[in-house]
C-alpha cells in the first residue's frame, strides 16, 4: 500500500487508502482498492487527470490512469473525455450514488473482455487479492514482490553484500 501523490511533485494529490498511516503499510491493499471502490475521473481533459473516490471529505484518494487500466478499459473514454465510474451500484445512506459525480455514475467503466490481450493484467491483479476480497492473505503479493525484488537487485551483479539486519538508526 506504500505510496501517495503530492501535487507539488507530480500534479496528483492523495493516497489510494483512507489515511496517510494506512499508506505506509506494505501489503496488497492497493489491489483491493482498485476492485472495491467506485473510482471516477478527476480533472478530466487536463494534464493532471486522475481518478478519485469518496465524497472528498478526509484524505484525498487518488489512482492514475496507469493504475485504472490494469483492470478497466478506460482508454477511449479518457480520450473522448467521457467520465465513467468503476462501481455504479453503491449508495450512501442518504441515497447519493457512491460515484458522487452524476455524469460518471451513468456510465460504468468497462472491464476488459476475456479475448482482450490486456486481460492478463486483470488476472494478475486478481491473483494479488489472494482469494475473495476482503481478506488478510498477503502471501501472493509478498511472494511476487520477493521474486521481483530479487531480480531487480541482483541481475548482472556478483558483488552484492547483505543489508544490515534492521533499520534502526545508529
MODELLER restraints for C-alpha pairs under 7 A, 6 or more apart:
rsr = mdl.restraints
at = mdl.atoms
rsr.add(forms.Gaussian(group=physical.xy_distance, feature=features.Distance(at['CA:1:A'], at['CA:23:A']), mean=5.39, stdev=0.5))
rsr.add(forms.Gaussian(group=physical.xy_distance, feature=features.Distance(at['CA:1:A'], at['CA:24:A']), mean=6.60, stdev=0.5))
rsr.add(forms.Gaussian(group=physical.xy_distance, feature=features.Distance(at['CA:1:A'], at['CA:25:A']), mean=5.53, stdev=0.5))
rsr.add(forms.Gaussian(group=physical.xy_distance, feature=features.Distance(at['CA:1:A'], at['CA:26:A']), mean=5.19, stdev=0.5))
rsr.add(forms.Gaussian(group=physical.xy_distance, feature=features.Distance(at['CA:1:A'], at['CA:27:A']), mean=5.36, stdev=0.5))
rsr.add(forms.Gaussian(group=physical.xy_distance, feature=features.Distance(at['CA:1:A'], at['CA:28:A']), mean=6.17, stdev=0.5))
rsr.add(forms.Gaussian(group=physical.xy_distance, feature=features.Distance(at['CA:1:A'], at['CA:29:A']), mean=5.44, stdev=0.5))
rsr.add(forms.Gaussian(group=physical.xy_distance, feature=features.Distance(at['CA:1:A'], at['CA:30:A']), mean=5.22, stdev=0.5))
rsr.add(forms.Gaussian(group=physical.xy_distance, feature=features.Distance(at['CA:2:A'], at['CA:23:A']), mean=4.96, stdev=0.5))
rsr.add(forms.Gaussian(group=physical.xy_distance, feature=features.Distance(at['CA:2:A'], at['CA:24:A']), mean=4.91, stdev=0.5))
rsr.add(forms.Gaussian(group=physical.xy_distance, feature=features.Distance(at['CA:2:A'], at['CA:25:A']), mean=5.81, stdev=0.5))
rsr.add(forms.Gaussian(group=physical.xy_distance, feature=features.Distance(at['CA:2:A'], at['CA:26:A']), mean=5.67, stdev=0.5))
rsr.add(forms.Gaussian(group=physical.xy_distance, feature=features.Distance(at['CA:3:A'], at['CA:15:A']), mean=6.51, stdev=0.5))
rsr.add(forms.Gaussian(group=physical.xy_distance, feature=features.Distance(at['CA:3:A'], at['CA:23:A']), mean=5.72, stdev=0.5))
rsr.add(forms.Gaussian(group=physical.xy_distance, feature=features.Distance(at['CA:3:A'], at['CA:24:A']), mean=6.98, stdev=0.5))
rsr.add(forms.Gaussian(group=physical.xy_distance, feature=features.Distance(at['CA:4:A'], at['CA:14:A']), mean=5.58, stdev=0.5))
rsr.add(forms.Gaussian(group=physical.xy_distance, feature=features.Distance(at['CA:4:A'], at['CA:15:A']), mean=4.35, stdev=0.5))
rsr.add(forms.Gaussian(group=physical.xy_distance, feature=features.Distance(at['CA:4:A'], at['CA:23:A']), mean=6.95, stdev=0.5))
rsr.add(forms.Gaussian(group=physical.xy_distance, feature=features.Distance(at['CA:5:A'], at['CA:12:A']), mean=5.34, stdev=0.5))
rsr.add(forms.Gaussian(group=physical.xy_distance, feature=features.Distance(at['CA:5:A'], at['CA:13:A']), mean=4.62, stdev=0.5))
rsr.add(forms.Gaussian(group=physical.xy_distance, feature=features.Distance(at['CA:5:A'], at['CA:14:A']), mean=5.16, stdev=0.5))
rsr.add(forms.Gaussian(group=physical.xy_distance, feature=features.Distance(at['CA:5:A'], at['CA:15:A']), mean=6.27, stdev=0.5))
rsr.add(forms.Gaussian(group=physical.xy_distance, feature=features.Distance(at['CA:6:A'], at['CA:12:A']), mean=5.72, stdev=0.5))
rsr.add(forms.Gaussian(group=physical.xy_distance, feature=features.Distance(at['CA:6:A'], at['CA:13:A']), mean=4.57, stdev=0.5))
rsr.add(forms.Gaussian(group=physical.xy_distance, feature=features.Distance(at['CA:6:A'], at['CA:14:A']), mean=6.62, stdev=0.5))
rsr.add(forms.Gaussian(group=physical.xy_distance, feature=features.Distance(at['CA:7:A'], at['CA:13:A']), mean=4.82, stdev=0.5))
rsr.add(forms.Gaussian(group=physical.xy_distance, feature=features.Distance(at['CA:11:A'], at['CA:48:A']), mean=5.65, stdev=0.5))
rsr.add(forms.Gaussian(group=physical.xy_distance, feature=features.Distance(at['CA:12:A'], at['CA:48:A']), mean=6.31, stdev=0.5))
rsr.add(forms.Gaussian(group=physical.xy_distance, feature=features.Distance(at['CA:13:A'], at['CA:60:A']), mean=6.86, stdev=0.5))
rsr.add(forms.Gaussian(group=physical.xy_distance, feature=features.Distance(at['CA:13:A'], at['CA:62:A']), mean=6.66, stdev=0.5))
rsr.add(forms.Gaussian(group=physical.xy_distance, feature=features.Distance(at['CA:14:A'], at['CA:59:A']), mean=6.77, stdev=0.5))
rsr.add(forms.Gaussian(group=physical.xy_distance, feature=features.Distance(at['CA:14:A'], at['CA:60:A']), mean=4.58, stdev=0.5))
rsr.add(forms.Gaussian(group=physical.xy_distance, feature=features.Distance(at['CA:14:A'], at['CA:61:A']), mean=4.85, stdev=0.5))
rsr.add(forms.Gaussian(group=physical.xy_distance, feature=features.Distance(at['CA:14:A'], at['CA:62:A']), mean=5.17, stdev=0.5))
rsr.add(forms.Gaussian(group=physical.xy_distance, feature=features.Distance(at['CA:15:A'], at['CA:23:A']), mean=6.59, stdev=0.5))
rsr.add(forms.Gaussian(group=physical.xy_distance, feature=features.Distance(at['CA:15:A'], at['CA:60:A']), mean=6.54, stdev=0.5))
rsr.add(forms.Gaussian(group=physical.xy_distance, feature=features.Distance(at['CA:15:A'], at['CA:61:A']), mean=4.96, stdev=0.5))
rsr.add(forms.Gaussian(group=physical.xy_distance, feature=features.Distance(at['CA:15:A'], at['CA:62:A']), mean=5.39, stdev=0.5))
rsr.add(forms.Gaussian(group=physical.xy_distance, feature=features.Distance(at['CA:16:A'], at['CA:30:A']), mean=6.61, stdev=0.5))
rsr.add(forms.Gaussian(group=physical.xy_distance, feature=features.Distance(at['CA:16:A'], at['CA:33:A']), mean=6.85, stdev=0.5))
rsr.add(forms.Gaussian(group=physical.xy_distance, feature=features.Distance(at['CA:16:A'], at['CA:61:A']), mean=5.13, stdev=0.5))
rsr.add(forms.Gaussian(group=physical.xy_distance, feature=features.Distance(at['CA:16:A'], at['CA:62:A']), mean=5.28, stdev=0.5))
rsr.add(forms.Gaussian(group=physical.xy_distance, feature=features.Distance(at['CA:16:A'], at['CA:63:A']), mean=6.28, stdev=0.5))
rsr.add(forms.Gaussian(group=physical.xy_distance, feature=features.Distance(at['CA:17:A'], at['CA:23:A']), mean=6.14, stdev=0.5))
rsr.add(forms.Gaussian(group=physical.xy_distance, feature=features.Distance(at['CA:17:A'], at['CA:61:A']), mean=6.65, stdev=0.5))
rsr.add(forms.Gaussian(group=physical.xy_distance, feature=features.Distance(at['CA:18:A'], at['CA:59:A']), mean=6.16, stdev=0.5))
rsr.add(forms.Gaussian(group=physical.xy_distance, feature=features.Distance(at['CA:19:A'], at['CA:59:A']), mean=5.96, stdev=0.5))
rsr.add(forms.Gaussian(group=physical.xy_distance, feature=features.Distance(at['CA:27:A'], at['CA:138:A']), mean=6.24, stdev=0.5))
rsr.add(forms.Gaussian(group=physical.xy_distance, feature=features.Distance(at['CA:28:A'], at['CA:128:A']), mean=6.67, stdev=0.5))
rsr.add(forms.Gaussian(group=physical.xy_distance, feature=features.Distance(at['CA:28:A'], at['CA:129:A']), mean=6.79, stdev=0.5))
rsr.add(forms.Gaussian(group=physical.xy_distance, feature=features.Distance(at['CA:28:A'], at['CA:138:A']), mean=6.01, stdev=0.5))
rsr.add(forms.Gaussian(group=physical.xy_distance, feature=features.Distance(at['CA:28:A'], at['CA:141:A']), mean=6.04, stdev=0.5))
rsr.add(forms.Gaussian(group=physical.xy_distance, feature=features.Distance(at['CA:31:A'], at['CA:125:A']), mean=6.16, stdev=0.5))
rsr.add(forms.Gaussian(group=physical.xy_distance, feature=features.Distance(at['CA:31:A'], at['CA:128:A']), mean=6.76, stdev=0.5))
rsr.add(forms.Gaussian(group=physical.xy_distance, feature=features.Distance(at['CA:31:A'], at['CA:129:A']), mean=6.38, stdev=0.5))
rsr.add(forms.Gaussian(group=physical.xy_distance, feature=features.Distance(at['CA:32:A'], at['CA:129:A']), mean=6.42, stdev=0.5))
rsr.add(forms.Gaussian(group=physical.xy_distance, feature=features.Distance(at['CA:32:A'], at['CA:133:A']), mean=6.90, stdev=0.5))
rsr.add(forms.Gaussian(group=physical.xy_distance, feature=features.Distance(at['CA:37:A'], at['CA:53:A']), mean=6.68, stdev=0.5))
rsr.add(forms.Gaussian(group=physical.xy_distance, feature=features.Distance(at['CA:37:A'], at['CA:87:A']), mean=6.78, stdev=0.5))
rsr.add(forms.Gaussian(group=physical.xy_distance, feature=features.Distance(at['CA:38:A'], at['CA:53:A']), mean=5.85, stdev=0.5))
rsr.add(forms.Gaussian(group=physical.xy_distance, feature=features.Distance(at['CA:38:A'], at['CA:85:A']), mean=5.95, stdev=0.5))
rsr.add(forms.Gaussian(group=physical.xy_distance, feature=features.Distance(at['CA:38:A'], at['CA:86:A']), mean=5.02, stdev=0.5))
rsr.add(forms.Gaussian(group=physical.xy_distance, feature=features.Distance(at['CA:38:A'], at['CA:87:A']), mean=4.42, stdev=0.5))
rsr.add(forms.Gaussian(group=physical.xy_distance, feature=features.Distance(at['CA:38:A'], at['CA:88:A']), mean=6.86, stdev=0.5))
rsr.add(forms.Gaussian(group=physical.xy_distance, feature=features.Distance(at['CA:38:A'], at['CA:98:A']), mean=6.46, stdev=0.5))
rsr.add(forms.Gaussian(group=physical.xy_distance, feature=features.Distance(at['CA:38:A'], at['CA:99:A']), mean=5.55, stdev=0.5))
rsr.add(forms.Gaussian(group=physical.xy_distance, feature=features.Distance(at['CA:39:A'], at['CA:51:A']), mean=5.93, stdev=0.5))
rsr.add(forms.Gaussian(group=physical.xy_distance, feature=features.Distance(at['CA:39:A'], at['CA:52:A']), mean=5.37, stdev=0.5))
rsr.add(forms.Gaussian(group=physical.xy_distance, feature=features.Distance(at['CA:39:A'], at['CA:53:A']), mean=4.81, stdev=0.5))
rsr.add(forms.Gaussian(group=physical.xy_distance, feature=features.Distance(at['CA:39:A'], at['CA:85:A']), mean=5.53, stdev=0.5))
rsr.add(forms.Gaussian(group=physical.xy_distance, feature=features.Distance(at['CA:39:A'], at['CA:86:A']), mean=5.30, stdev=0.5))
rsr.add(forms.Gaussian(group=physical.xy_distance, feature=features.Distance(at['CA:39:A'], at['CA:99:A']), mean=6.90, stdev=0.5))
rsr.add(forms.Gaussian(group=physical.xy_distance, feature=features.Distance(at['CA:40:A'], at['CA:51:A']), mean=5.24, stdev=0.5))
rsr.add(forms.Gaussian(group=physical.xy_distance, feature=features.Distance(at['CA:40:A'], at['CA:52:A']), mean=5.54, stdev=0.5))
rsr.add(forms.Gaussian(group=physical.xy_distance, feature=features.Distance(at['CA:40:A'], at['CA:53:A']), mean=6.31, stdev=0.5))
rsr.add(forms.Gaussian(group=physical.xy_distance, feature=features.Distance(at['CA:40:A'], at['CA:83:A']), mean=6.96, stdev=0.5))
rsr.add(forms.Gaussian(group=physical.xy_distance, feature=features.Distance(at['CA:40:A'], at['CA:84:A']), mean=6.04, stdev=0.5))
rsr.add(forms.Gaussian(group=physical.xy_distance, feature=features.Distance(at['CA:40:A'], at['CA:85:A']), mean=4.69, stdev=0.5))
rsr.add(forms.Gaussian(group=physical.xy_distance, feature=features.Distance(at['CA:40:A'], at['CA:86:A']), mean=6.79, stdev=0.5))
rsr.add(forms.Gaussian(group=physical.xy_distance, feature=features.Distance(at['CA:40:A'], at['CA:99:A']), mean=6.51, stdev=0.5))
rsr.add(forms.Gaussian(group=physical.xy_distance, feature=features.Distance(at['CA:40:A'], at['CA:104:A']), mean=6.46, stdev=0.5))
rsr.add(forms.Gaussian(group=physical.xy_distance, feature=features.Distance(at['CA:41:A'], at['CA:50:A']), mean=5.73, stdev=0.5))
rsr.add(forms.Gaussian(group=physical.xy_distance, feature=features.Distance(at['CA:41:A'], at['CA:51:A']), mean=4.27, stdev=0.5))
rsr.add(forms.Gaussian(group=physical.xy_distance, feature=features.Distance(at['CA:41:A'], at['CA:52:A']), mean=6.31, stdev=0.5))
rsr.add(forms.Gaussian(group=physical.xy_distance, feature=features.Distance(at['CA:41:A'], at['CA:83:A']), mean=6.08, stdev=0.5))
rsr.add(forms.Gaussian(group=physical.xy_distance, feature=features.Distance(at['CA:42:A'], at['CA:49:A']), mean=5.73, stdev=0.5))
rsr.add(forms.Gaussian(group=physical.xy_distance, feature=features.Distance(at['CA:42:A'], at['CA:50:A']), mean=5.31, stdev=0.5))
rsr.add(forms.Gaussian(group=physical.xy_distance, feature=features.Distance(at['CA:42:A'], at['CA:51:A']), mean=5.25, stdev=0.5))
rsr.add(forms.Gaussian(group=physical.xy_distance, feature=features.Distance(at['CA:42:A'], at['CA:52:A']), mean=6.29, stdev=0.5))
rsr.add(forms.Gaussian(group=physical.xy_distance, feature=features.Distance(at['CA:43:A'], at['CA:49:A']), mean=4.58, stdev=0.5))
rsr.add(forms.Gaussian(group=physical.xy_distance, feature=features.Distance(at['CA:43:A'], at['CA:50:A']), mean=6.62, stdev=0.5))
rsr.add(forms.Gaussian(group=physical.xy_distance, feature=features.Distance(at['CA:44:A'], at['CA:81:A']), mean=6.23, stdev=0.5))
rsr.add(forms.Gaussian(group=physical.xy_distance, feature=features.Distance(at['CA:45:A'], at['CA:81:A']), mean=6.05, stdev=0.5))
rsr.add(forms.Gaussian(group=physical.xy_distance, feature=features.Distance(at['CA:50:A'], at['CA:62:A']), mean=6.78, stdev=0.5))
rsr.add(forms.Gaussian(group=physical.xy_distance, feature=features.Distance(at['CA:50:A'], at['CA:63:A']), mean=6.08, stdev=0.5))
rsr.add(forms.Gaussian(group=physical.xy_distance, feature=features.Distance(at['CA:50:A'], at['CA:64:A']), mean=4.79, stdev=0.5))
rsr.add(forms.Gaussian(group=physical.xy_distance, feature=features.Distance(at['CA:50:A'], at['CA:65:A']), mean=6.13, stdev=0.5))
rsr.add(forms.Gaussian(group=physical.xy_distance, feature=features.Distance(at['CA:51:A'], at['CA:62:A']), mean=5.48, stdev=0.5))
rsr.add(forms.Gaussian(group=physical.xy_distance, feature=features.Distance(at['CA:51:A'], at['CA:63:A']), mean=5.01, stdev=0.5))
rsr.add(forms.Gaussian(group=physical.xy_distance, feature=features.Distance(at['CA:51:A'], at['CA:64:A']), mean=5.96, stdev=0.5))
rsr.add(forms.Gaussian(group=physical.xy_distance, feature=features.Distance(at['CA:52:A'], at['CA:61:A']), mean=5.21, stdev=0.5))
rsr.add(forms.Gaussian(group=physical.xy_distance, feature=features.Distance(at['CA:52:A'], at['CA:62:A']), mean=4.78, stdev=0.5))
rsr.add(forms.Gaussian(group=physical.xy_distance, feature=features.Distance(at['CA:52:A'], at['CA:63:A']), mean=6.44, stdev=0.5))
rsr.add(forms.Gaussian(group=physical.xy_distance, feature=features.Distance(at['CA:53:A'], at['CA:61:A']), mean=5.96, stdev=0.5))
rsr.add(forms.Gaussian(group=physical.xy_distance, feature=features.Distance(at['CA:54:A'], at['CA:98:A']), mean=6.72, stdev=0.5))
rsr.add(forms.Gaussian(group=physical.xy_distance, feature=features.Distance(at['CA:55:A'], at['CA:100:A']), mean=6.53, stdev=0.5))
rsr.add(forms.Gaussian(group=physical.xy_distance, feature=features.Distance(at['CA:70:A'], at['CA:121:A']), mean=5.39, stdev=0.5))
rsr.add(forms.Gaussian(group=physical.xy_distance, feature=features.Distance(at['CA:70:A'], at['CA:122:A']), mean=5.64, stdev=0.5))
rsr.add(forms.Gaussian(group=physical.xy_distance, feature=features.Distance(at['CA:71:A'], at['CA:111:A']), mean=6.11, stdev=0.5))
rsr.add(forms.Gaussian(group=physical.xy_distance, feature=features.Distance(at['CA:71:A'], at['CA:121:A']), mean=6.87, stdev=0.5))
rsr.add(forms.Gaussian(group=physical.xy_distance, feature=features.Distance(at['CA:71:A'], at['CA:122:A']), mean=4.78, stdev=0.5))
rsr.add(forms.Gaussian(group=physical.xy_distance, feature=features.Distance(at['CA:72:A'], at['CA:109:A']), mean=6.36, stdev=0.5))
rsr.add(forms.Gaussian(group=physical.xy_distance, feature=features.Distance(at['CA:72:A'], at['CA:110:A']), mean=5.71, stdev=0.5))
rsr.add(forms.Gaussian(group=physical.xy_distance, feature=features.Distance(at['CA:72:A'], at['CA:111:A']), mean=4.35, stdev=0.5))
rsr.add(forms.Gaussian(group=physical.xy_distance, feature=features.Distance(at['CA:72:A'], at['CA:112:A']), mean=6.18, stdev=0.5))
rsr.add(forms.Gaussian(group=physical.xy_distance, feature=features.Distance(at['CA:73:A'], at['CA:109:A']), mean=6.94, stdev=0.5))
rsr.add(forms.Gaussian(group=physical.xy_distance, feature=features.Distance(at['CA:73:A'], at['CA:110:A']), mean=5.43, stdev=0.5))
rsr.add(forms.Gaussian(group=physical.xy_distance, feature=features.Distance(at['CA:73:A'], at['CA:111:A']), mean=5.27, stdev=0.5))
rsr.add(forms.Gaussian(group=physical.xy_distance, feature=features.Distance(at['CA:73:A'], at['CA:112:A']), mean=5.53, stdev=0.5))
rsr.add(forms.Gaussian(group=physical.xy_distance, feature=features.Distance(at['CA:74:A'], at['CA:109:A']), mean=6.55, stdev=0.5))
rsr.add(forms.Gaussian(group=physical.xy_distance, feature=features.Distance(at['CA:77:A'], at['CA:83:A']), mean=6.72, stdev=0.5))
rsr.add(forms.Gaussian(group=physical.xy_distance, feature=features.Distance(at['CA:83:A'], at['CA:103:A']), mean=6.67, stdev=0.5))
rsr.add(forms.Gaussian(group=physical.xy_distance, feature=features.Distance(at['CA:83:A'], at['CA:104:A']), mean=4.73, stdev=0.5))
rsr.add(forms.Gaussian(group=physical.xy_distance, feature=features.Distance(at['CA:84:A'], at['CA:104:A']), mean=4.12, stdev=0.5))
rsr.add(forms.Gaussian(group=physical.xy_distance, feature=features.Distance(at['CA:84:A'], at['CA:105:A']), mean=6.41, stdev=0.5))
rsr.add(forms.Gaussian(group=physical.xy_distance, feature=features.Distance(at['CA:84:A'], at['CA:107:A']), mean=4.77, stdev=0.5))
rsr.add(forms.Gaussian(group=physical.xy_distance, feature=features.Distance(at['CA:84:A'], at['CA:108:A']), mean=5.30, stdev=0.5))
rsr.add(forms.Gaussian(group=physical.xy_distance, feature=features.Distance(at['CA:84:A'], at['CA:109:A']), mean=5.07, stdev=0.5))
rsr.add(forms.Gaussian(group=physical.xy_distance, feature=features.Distance(at['CA:85:A'], at['CA:99:A']), mean=6.14, stdev=0.5))
rsr.add(forms.Gaussian(group=physical.xy_distance, feature=features.Distance(at['CA:85:A'], at['CA:104:A']), mean=5.20, stdev=0.5))
rsr.add(forms.Gaussian(group=physical.xy_distance, feature=features.Distance(at['CA:85:A'], at['CA:105:A']), mean=5.62, stdev=0.5))
rsr.add(forms.Gaussian(group=physical.xy_distance, feature=features.Distance(at['CA:85:A'], at['CA:107:A']), mean=6.27, stdev=0.5))
rsr.add(forms.Gaussian(group=physical.xy_distance, feature=features.Distance(at['CA:85:A'], at['CA:108:A']), mean=4.95, stdev=0.5))
rsr.add(forms.Gaussian(group=physical.xy_distance, feature=features.Distance(at['CA:85:A'], at['CA:109:A']), mean=5.35, stdev=0.5))
rsr.add(forms.Gaussian(group=physical.xy_distance, feature=features.Distance(at['CA:86:A'], at['CA:108:A']), mean=5.58, stdev=0.5))
rsr.add(forms.Gaussian(group=physical.xy_distance, feature=features.Distance(at['CA:86:A'], at['CA:109:A']), mean=4.96, stdev=0.5))
rsr.add(forms.Gaussian(group=physical.xy_distance, feature=features.Distance(at['CA:87:A'], at['CA:108:A']), mean=6.44, stdev=0.5))
rsr.add(forms.Gaussian(group=physical.xy_distance, feature=features.Distance(at['CA:88:A'], at['CA:99:A']), mean=6.37, stdev=0.5))
rsr.add(forms.Gaussian(group=physical.xy_distance, feature=features.Distance(at['CA:88:A'], at['CA:105:A']), mean=5.45, stdev=0.5))
rsr.add(forms.Gaussian(group=physical.xy_distance, feature=features.Distance(at['CA:88:A'], at['CA:108:A']), mean=5.90, stdev=0.5))
rsr.add(forms.Gaussian(group=physical.xy_distance, feature=features.Distance(at['CA:90:A'], at['CA:97:A']), mean=5.92, stdev=0.5))
rsr.add(forms.Gaussian(group=physical.xy_distance, feature=features.Distance(at['CA:90:A'], at['CA:98:A']), mean=5.36, stdev=0.5))
rsr.add(forms.Gaussian(group=physical.xy_distance, feature=features.Distance(at['CA:91:A'], at['CA:97:A']), mean=4.35, stdev=0.5))
rsr.add(forms.Gaussian(group=physical.xy_distance, feature=features.Distance(at['CA:91:A'], at['CA:98:A']), mean=4.97, stdev=0.5))
rsr.add(forms.Gaussian(group=physical.xy_distance, feature=features.Distance(at['CA:92:A'], at['CA:98:A']), mean=6.00, stdev=0.5))
rsr.add(forms.Gaussian(group=physical.xy_distance, feature=features.Distance(at['CA:99:A'], at['CA:105:A']), mean=5.46, stdev=0.5))
rsr.add(forms.Gaussian(group=physical.xy_distance, feature=features.Distance(at['CA:112:A'], at['CA:118:A']), mean=6.85, stdev=0.5))
rsr.add(forms.Gaussian(group=physical.xy_distance, feature=features.Distance(at['CA:112:A'], at['CA:119:A']), mean=5.56, stdev=0.5))
rsr.add(forms.Gaussian(group=physical.xy_distance, feature=features.Distance(at['CA:113:A'], at['CA:119:A']), mean=6.76, stdev=0.5))
rsr.add(forms.Gaussian(group=physical.xy_distance, feature=features.Distance(at['CA:127:A'], at['CA:140:A']), mean=6.83, stdev=0.5))
rsr.add(forms.Gaussian(group=physical.xy_distance, feature=features.Distance(at['CA:128:A'], at['CA:140:A']), mean=5.38, stdev=0.5))
rsr.add(forms.Gaussian(group=physical.xy_distance, feature=features.Distance(at['CA:128:A'], at['CA:141:A']), mean=5.14, stdev=0.5))
rsr.add(forms.Gaussian(group=physical.xy_distance, feature=features.Distance(at['CA:130:A'], at['CA:137:A']), mean=5.38, stdev=0.5))
rsr.add(forms.Gaussian(group=physical.xy_distance, feature=features.Distance(at['CA:130:A'], at['CA:138:A']), mean=6.52, stdev=0.5))
rsr.add(forms.Gaussian(group=physical.xy_distance, feature=features.Distance(at['CA:130:A'], at['CA:140:A']), mean=6.00, stdev=0.5))
